Amino acid sequence: MDVDGRRWWVVIGLGSTVVTVIDVAPERVGLGDGIITEGPLYEFVAGVNAKLME
């Protein structure tokens, strides 16, 4: 998420999970070997995130 020209990673948990907000350097995009970018789990999380942003 970009806010005022700065990039942030926002993680919102369920239940007792802690909410995490991280100020991220512009060159980091959050992709790597352990990051899911497609498939049923990704679609589910993308749908939840979309509803939270409404």
Residue, then its C-alpha position, 0 to 999 in steps of 0.5 A: m500500500d502506498v501512502d503519502g509516497r511511502r510504501w507500507w506492508v499491512v498485515i491484519g490477523l484474525g482472532s488473537t493475531v497481532v496487526t502489523v504495519i511495516d514501513v518498506a524500502p521502495e526496492r522491496v516488493g514482497l516477493g520471494d520463494g515463500i510468497i504465494t502469488e496465485g491459486p486458491l489460497y491467494e484468491f481467498v486472501a485477496g477477496v478478504n483484503a478487498k472486503l476489508m478495504e471497502 
